[in-house]
Amino acid sequence: MSILFSGRVSSGATTRKVGVGRRFFMFWVNHVRQALFSLGELWRTPSASILTIGVLGVSLTLPATLHLLVKNVQQVSDSFTQAAEISLFIREGVSDTQISSLHKILQADQDIARVTHISKQQALAEFAQVSGFGSALNYLTDNPLPDVLLILPKNTSADSARQLMARLSKERIVEFGKLDIDWLTRLDAIVSLLRQAVLIIAVLLLGAVLLIIGNTIRLSIMSKKDEIEVMKLVGATDAFIQRPFLYSGIWYGVFGGLLAFLIVETMLWWLQGAIVSVTSLYESEFHLMALSMAEFLSLMLLAILLGLSGSYLSVRRHISAIEPTGP
């Protein structure tokens, strides 16, 4: 009797495991089937699908392009760390020993990354080469230029550089210090303004995308109203009916995100030649920064979430409102 009972228990447990496994398998099969069905629906209505994907792709292109603009301007700003360089002009008549001693003291300073000494002879030779007055400078009896110590702070922010310059200008053999960083501060303010503009424009455009996708899904639901009524008559749940429309929103997001990425990459390729022509005149090696892999994945995720959110808002409202009518 106990053997028979244990056999029945074992058989029941196995049946339940098989039942759970089969339901789990069929759950994913149904999802894949409905995803492919929704993709086929996009293929069967190419005009509406292409229009919606185009609107989504172009809407995502603008904030993505503005993001790259901010990214490249930030690259330019970061490349000008030398703009925070402090010039310490040494007093006239100071000996080389005193300058060397101050040089060593500054090298040991925790707030200083690099110290470079430019002697008055080096400064005069550089001025003669840059200014083009080489022959005229030969008539000078004395060198009017001072020795200079160039200081690169470890913290190149404007406030920190100013504080360091104020401290170093008090050194006994220093005539005065000079820091030309105001233009870099203005550049940082412009970058901050661009970031805010990107955020505002992105919110407006993404809100428009939600409305467009929601309206597209609503039209699709209305065109299948009779089919939805029949499905509800035979016992289909709202969740089952909604699923293909949700997948349609996801497909819109996938293709819209890919379109936005292709447009951005095409624009970067088009502009790179012009950028090279300009930077070559200034002997610069600046290159436009493209979307990184993380940024590409973020763009795709954003597009998919927009498509899914727009379709979800539409199906939750309209499918529940459709009820079978009597004969």
N, C-alpha and C positions, 0 to 999 in steps of 0.2 A: 504494500500500500504506500509506504514512504517512497519507494523507488518510483512508482507510478506518479505520485504527486510531484516529486522533484523533476521528473521528466516533463510534466506539463508546465511547471514553472520555467524550466529551461527553454522549452519551446515557445512560451509566451514572450519571454525576454528577447529571444532571437527575432521573433516576429515584430516586436516593437522596434528593435534596432534597425531591421530592414525597412520598416515603415518610415521611421524618422530619416534614414539615409535617402530613401526614395523621394520623400517630400523635399528634402534639402536639394537633391539633384534636380528635381523638376522645377523647383523655385528658380534656380539659376537658368535652366533651359528656357522657361517662360520669359524671363527677363531678356535673355539674348534674342529670343524670337521676336519679342516686341520691339527691341532696339533695332533689329534689322528691318522689321516691318515699317517702323517710323522713318528709317533711312530710305526705304523704297517709296514712301509717301512723298518725301522731299524730291525724289527723282521723278515721280509722276506729275508733280506740279513745278516744273523748272522755273517758270517765270517768277512766281511768287517767292520761291525758295532763293533764287539768285538775288532778287531785289532785297530780301530780308538779310541775307548773308552780306551783301554789299554794304547795306546801311550799317550793320553791326561792325564790319571790318573797318570802314572809313571812320566811324565814330570812335573806335579804339585807336585808330592811327594817330589822331591829333594828340591825345594825352601821352601816347607812347613817344611821339616825336618831341613833344615839349619836355618829357622826362629826359630824353637823350640830349636835348639842348642844354638843360640844367647840368646834366652829367658832364658834358664836354666843357661847359663854362667853368664848372668846378675843377676840372682837370687843368685848365689854364690857370685858375687861381692857385691851385696847389703847387703848380710848377714854378711859381714866383716866390718861393721861400726866400730867395736872395733879396726880395724887396724889403724884408725886415732887417737887412744888414745895417749895422750901425757903423758910422764913420767917426772915429775919434781923431781929431786934428791936434797934433803935438805942438807944444809951444816952441817958439824960436829959441835957439841956443841950448836946447836940451841935448845932453850927450847920448851917444849910442848905448852906453852902459845903462843909463836910466831907462831908455826905451826898451832894451832887452830885459831888464828887470821887470818892468810893467808887463811886458809880453808874457813872461813866465807866470806872473801872478794871475793874469787873466786866463791863461790856459788851464789853470787849476780851479777856476771858478765853476761851481756846479751849474750855473745858469747859462753858461756859454758853451756852444758846440764847437766853434772854430775861431781862431784868431790868426789874421794874416797881416804881416807888416809890409807896407809899401814905403820904401825910402823915398826921400825927395828926388834922388837921381832917377829912380824908376818912374816916379810920377811925371817928371819932366820929359823923359824919353817917350812915355805913353802919350802924353799930351802933344808932343811934336809929331808923333805918328798919326794920331787921330785928327788933329786940327788942321794939318797941312801947312803949318807955319814953321816947319823944320829949319829952313834957312834963316828965317828972321830971328828965331830963338838963339841962333849962334852968336848974336850980338849982345846977348845978356851977359853982364859981368857977374851977377849973383843969381842963384837959383831961388826964385820967389816962392816956390811951393813948399809946404811943410811935410814932415813925415806923417803918415796916416796908419792907424791900426783899424782894420776892418773886422768887426765883431759879428758873428752869426749866432743869435740866441738859440737855445734849445727850444724854447716856446716862441714861435714866430707870430703869435697873435699880436694885434696892434697895441693893446693895453700893456701886455707884458714887455713888449719891445720898448715902449716909451718909458716904463718904469726902470728897465735896465739901463737905458740911455741916460736917464736922470741920475742914476747912481754912479755910472762910470764917468760922467762929465765932471764929477767932483774930484777926480784924481788930480794930484798936484801938478803933473806935467801936461795935463790935457787942457788945450785952449778952449775947445767946445766940441760938442757932439752933434751929429746930424743924422736924422732918420726921416726918409721920404716914404711914408707908408700910407698917407691919406688916400691916395688913389686906390690902394688895395682894399682899404676899408670900404670905399664906395663900391668897388667890385663885389665885395662880400654882401653888401646891402642889396645890390642888383640881383645876385644869385638867390638871396632869401626872398625877394619879391617874385622872382620867377617861380620858385617853389610854391608859393601861395597861389599864384596864377594857375599853375598846373593843377593844383588840388581843386580849385573852384571850377575850372573848365572841365576837369574829369568828372566831378560830381554831376554837373549839368548834363554832359553828354551821356553818362551812364544812366542817368534817370530817363533820358530820352530813349535810350536803347531798351530799357525795361518796358516802356510804353509801347514801343514798336513791336517787340517780340510778343508782348501780351496781346496786342491787337491782332497780330498774325495768327496766333494760336486760337483766339476767339473766333476769327473767321473760319478757321479749319473746323472748330467744334460745331459752329452753326451749319456748315456744309454737310456735316455727318450727323445732324440731329436725329434723322429717322433711324439711322443705324444704332445710335446710342439708346433710343427708346426701345428698340427691339432687344438689344442686349440686356437692358434692365428688366424687360418682361421675362426673359429666360433666366433671370437670377444673377446677372453679373453685378459685382459690387462697383461702387464709385472708384475705389482704388485701382481695380483691374482696368476700368475704362480710361482712367486718367493716365495710366502708365505710358502708352504710346505717345501721347501729347507731351509728356515730360521729357521723353527721349528725343522728341523733335526739337524741343528747346535746347537740349544738350548738343545735338548735332549742329544746330544753328551756331551755338557758341564755339564748337570745335572748328568749323569751317570759317566763321568770322574771325577767330583768333589767328588762324593760319593766314588768312587774307591780310590782316593787319600787319603781321610779321613780314610777309612778302613785300608789302608796300613800303614799310620802313626800311627794309634791307635794300630795296631798289633805290630809294631816295638817297641812302648813304652811299651806295655805289655810284650814283650819278654825281653827288656832291664831292666825292673824294678827289676826282680829277681836278675840279676847280680849287679845292683846298690845297692840293699839292702845288698848283701853279702859283697861288698866292704865297704860301709859306716858303717856296723856293726863292722868292725875291728877298725874303728876310733871313735866308739861310737857317730856317727852322725845320724841325722834323716832326711837327705836330700832325697827328693822325686822328681822324674821327673815331670815337669809341662806339662800337655797335652794342646791341643787346647781348648781355651775357646769358649763359644757359639758365641761370636762376631767374633772370628777368624774363626770358622767353617762357619758362614754365609758369611764372607768375602771370604773365599776359594770357596764356592759355587757360589757366585756372580762373582768372577773372572773367574771361569770355564765357567759359562754361557755366560759372555761377550766375552770370547775368542771364544767359539763355534759360537755365533751369529756374531761376527766380521769376523771370517774366512769364514763363509757361505755367509755373505753379500758381501764381496769383490769378492767372486767367482760368485755369481748369477748376480750381477750388470754387470759383464764383459761378461759372457757367454750367459745368457738368452737374453739379448738385441741383441746379435750377431746372434741369430737364427731367421731366417725369413722363412715364408712358400715359398716353391718353386713351380713353375708352373707345370702343368701336362705334 
